[in-house]
């Protein structure tokens, strides 16, 4: 394979970023499609509420296992080729949703989880090699915007199509669009993969081919950040409904603001991280802002009659911060290990990240049913602060290890 720099000259950043952003959006679209179609499933799916609630948790649980395995397919299919195969597997699961039986949804969640796991390791390997170092945070953050983008597309397109053409046709039409995108992207993916280095070096230095202590600390911080992010995305609207007397539509708008702000916040934090990377990392700063804003949310719960506009304002800030850390995190992982080892390390790190995704909503949901919201939110602020501290330690340790590795070479 060619040197990583060759791919920068031949393809630039736009084509690989478009492909990886599309992969990420489709993966998110798959998993969130069931929630988007929940109103239509109430009368046609047995035990709909239970299945809708468990579906994303099962998918992310499976993704915890498929993510660390992704790099093993790079030598045969290439990183982007691996993502294409993953999307194809997810498409099979997505098509099963037309059967509207509990077992079909169970298998669909497994297939979508298998599909979702490899998407971040593959995209990190590609974008790390084609991105200029001074723009790497921004590029990876833009790619991560595919997560809320996929959710927004699912929430907008699927109910609209289902309302006029029926539930099954909504699945079939969008599945055909995804299949068409795959057919279009596959040749370009193969050409870009030819210039991506994926074979690990034979030597083993402290920062190479090893999930070292700095990577573990960074991954642990991502557990905290994903825990808080998913908990807020699941329950912020409910809190607005209960505490501010909002209507269900207004409470839903709070969540929409949260997700839209996350789409803007991810590239925003990427630009900040690129600007300050010579002096430090933006990853701990994101955690501190998240903790501070969650603390303000705690104060809001103590008011007798909080204004709805306060919830909207905090939704903007929390969306930008609690949902804006992902791209900066992947950029820090890219700096923590040599490029050929990045796929393996990213996969291992994401198995810890996805644990926060799976555990966070369940734990917070249980606590909210048994404790005061202010105490639960204070706990989330503490978890965000812990994530900030872990990320600072992880960045410091990783850069020290990589500097030592460079000196030894």
N, C-alpha and C positions, 0 to 999 in steps of 0.2 A: 504493500500500500504506500501511497505517497505521503510525503511529510504533511503534517497538519496545516502548515502555512500555505501549501499549494491550494487547498480548498478555499482559502480566503480569497486568493487571486482569481480563481476560476469561477466561483459562484457568489462571492460576497456573503452577506449575512441575510439578505431579504428572502431568498428561496428556502434555505434551511429553517429560518424563523417561521415562515409561512407554513411549512410542512409540520413542524413541531407544535406550533400554535393550534393548527387544525386538529392534529392528533389529540392534544390535551383537551380541546373543546369537545370533541366527539366522545372521549372517555368520560368526561364530566356529564355530558348530555345523556349517555347511557344510564348512569347510576341515578341521576336526578329525574329521569323520565317518569318513574313510578310515582314520585311525589307530585310531579306536575299533573299527572292524570288521575290523582287520587279521587276527585269528585266523581269521575266516570266509573271508577272501580267499585264504588260502594255497593251497587246493586248487582254486579256481575261476577264478583270475586268472593269466594267464601273466606270469612274471617279477614276481611279487607284491612281493617285498622291494624291488626297484629302484623300482617304481612308487609304492609306499607312501612310500618315502623322498623321492622327488622331488616328490610331489604338493603338499605345502604350500609348498615352495620356488618351484615354478612359479606357484602361485596368488598368493603374495605378490609375485613378480616382476611379474606382470600388474597387480596392485594398485598398484604403483609408477607405472604409466602411467595408470591410470584415476582415481586420486585427484586429480591436478592438473586433470583435465578436468571434474570434477563441477560446479563452480560455473557452468559454461556452460549447464547445464540448469535452473538455479534460476528464471530469468525465465519459463520456459515451464511447468515442472512444480512449482515450489516446492521448498524443501529436503527436506521430508518426503516429498513426492511423488517426488522423485528417489531417495530411499532405498527407497521402495516399489517403484519400477521396478527398482532394483538387486537387491532381494530376489527379485523375479520372475525376473530374468535368472539369478540364482544358483539358483533353484528348478529352472529348466530344466537347468542343469548337474548339480544334485543328482539329478534323475530319471535322467540318463544313467548314473549309477552302477549301475543295475539291469542294464545290458548286459554288464558284467564283461568288457570287452575293453580292451586297452591304449589304443586310439584313443579309445574312449568316455571313459576316465579322463583322457586328455590334454585333450580338449575340455572335459570337466567342470571341470578345474582352471582352464582359461582363463576360462570363464564365471563361476566362483566368484571368481576374482581380479578380474574386471571388476565384480562385485557388491560385493566387500569394499572396494575403493578409495574409493568415494564416501561410505561410512557415517560416517566421522569428520568430513570437511568439512561435511556436511549437519547433523549433530547439533551441531557446534560453533557454527554460525551460529544455530541455533534456541535452544539452551540459553543461549548468551551473551546473547541478547536477552530471554529470559523469566526469567533467574535474578537475584535480588538480588545486587548486587556483593559483599556481605559473605558470601554463601553460594556464590559461583560455583565455587570450587575443589571444594567438597563435591559440588555437583550434577554437575559434569563427571567427578569421580572415581566417583560412583555409576554414571554411564552407562558408564564404562570397565570397571566390574565385570562388564559383559555379556560381556567376552572370556573370562575364566575360567569364568563361568557357562555360556556356550555349550559350552565344552570339557567341563565337568562333566556337563551334560545329555547330550552325545554319548556320553561314556564310561559313563554309567549306563543310559540308555534303549536305545541301539542294540544293545549286546550282549545285553541282557535280552530284547528283542523277537526278535532274530535267533535266539537260542537256542531259543525255543519255536515261532516261526512261520516262521523262515527268513530268509536275508539279504535277498532281494528284498522281502519283506513289511515288513521293518524300514524300508527306504527308502520304500516306498509309503505306509505308515501315517504316518510322520513328515512326509512331503511333503504329505499331505492336511491335517495339522494346521497346517503353515506356511501353506498356501493359505487355510485358514479364517481364520487370524489376519490375513492380508493383506486379505481381504474385509472383515473387521470393522474394521480400522484405517483403511482408505482414506478414508472420509468425514470422520472426525475430523482426519486429516492435512491434508486439503484446507482445512478451516476454520481450522486453526492457521496454515497457510502463508499465508493471506490477510492475516495481521497481522505477517508477518515481513518486514523490510526486507532486500532482496537486491540492489538496484540501486546500484552504486558512485556516489559523488559525482562531480561533474564536475571539481572542483578537485583539484589534486595537490600535497599538502603532503609534507614529508619522511617522515611516518609513514603516508601514505595511498596505497593502491593500489600499494605497493612492497614487494617482499620484501627489506627492508632488512638491514643488517649484523646487527642484533640478532636478527632472525628466522633468519638463516643460522646464527648461533652457537647459538641454541636448537635448531634442527633438527639441527645437528652433535652436540649433546649427546644428542639423542634417538637418533641412530645408535649412540652408545656404549652408552646405556642398553638399547636393544633388542637389541644384540649380546650383552651380558652376560645379559639376561633369557632370551633364547631358548637360549643356550648352556647355562645352568644348568638350564632346564626340560627340555632334551633329555638331559643327561648327569649330573645330580645323582644320579638313581637308579642309574645304571651305576657311578658312583664308590662309592656306598654298598654295592653288590653286590660290587665288587672289593676294597675296602679294609676293610670292616667284616664281611665274610663273611655278609652278609644273604642270605636266600632271595629269589627273584624277587618273591614276594608282598610281603615286607617292604620291598624296594627300591622296589616300586611304591607302597607306602604313603608312602614318603619324598616321592615326587612329588605324591601326593595332598595331603599336608600342605603342600607348597610352594604348590600352586594354591589351596587353601582359604585359606591365610594371605594370598595375594595378593588374594583377594576381600575380605578384611577390611581389608587394608592400604591399598587404594586409597581408600575413603572415610575411613579413619583419617588418612592423609596429607592428604586434602582438608580435613578439619577443622583440622588443624595449620596448613596453609597459609592458611586463612581467618583463623585467630587471629593469625598473625604478619605478614600481608600489609602492614600499615601500616609495619612496620620492615624487612621483607626478604622473601625468597622461600624456600620449603621445598625447591625443586627441587635446589639444590646440596647441601642437607643429606641428601636421599635418596641421592644419589650417594656421599657420604662414608660413610654407614652401610653401603651396599652394598659399598664397597671394604673397609671394616673387617671385615665379616662374611666376605667372600671371603678376606681375609687369615687369619682364624681357620680357615677351611676348609683353607688351605694348611698351617697348623700341624697340623691334624688328620690330614692325609695323611702326616705324618712319624712318627706314632705307630705302634708295632709292632702294637698290637691295639686300635684305637679302639672305643669303646663305640657301639653302634647309637643309643643315646639322644642322643649328641652330634650325630649326623647329623640326628635328628629335631628337636633344638633349633635347629640352624643352618638347617634347612629352614623352620622357622617364621619366623625372622628374615629370611632371604634372600627368602622368598616375600613378606613384608610390604614389603620395601625394593626388591629387584631387580624385583619385579613391581608395585610400588605407585606408580610415578612418573607414569603416563600421564595421569591426570586433572589433576595439578598442571601438567604440561607444556602441556596444551591450554588451561588457564586462563591461563598466562603468555603463550601465543600470542594469546589473546583480549585481553589487556591491551596487547599490542605493536602492534596495528593497530586502526583504526576498524572498527566492526561490519560495514559493508557489504563491506569488503575481506577479512573473515575467511575466507570459504569458499575464495577463491583462495589465500590465504596458507597456510591449513591444508593444502590439497591439495599445494602445493609442498613444504611441510615434511615431509609424510608420505612423499613420494617418497624422501626421505633416510632417514626412520625405517625404512621397509620394506627399504631396502638393508641395514641392520643385521640385520633379521630373516632376510634371505636369506643373508647372508654369515656371520653368527655361527656357527650350528651346523656349517656345512661346514668352516670354518677350524678350529674347536675340535675337531671330529671327526678331522680330518687330524692335528692336533698331538698329540692324545691317543694316536694310534696310532704316533707317532714320538718322543714326548718324555715325560718324567716328569710325572705329574698335578700335582705341586706347582709345576712351572714354568709349566704351562698356566694353573693357577688364579691364580698370581702375575700372569700377564699379564692375566687378567680383572680382577683388582683394580686394575691400572694403568689399564685402559680405563675402569673405573668412576670412578676418580679424575680422569681426563681429562674424562669427561662432566660431573663435578661442576664442574670449572674452567670448561669451556665454557658450562655453564648459568649460572654466576655472571656471566660476561662478557656472555652474551646478555641476561640480565635487566637488568643495569646499562645496557647500550647501548640496549635497547628503551625503558626508562623515560626515559632521557635524550632519545631521539628524540621520544617522544610528548609529553614536557613541552615541548620546543622547539616542536613542532607546535601545542600548545595556546596557547603564548604568542604565536606568530605570528598565530594566528587572532584 
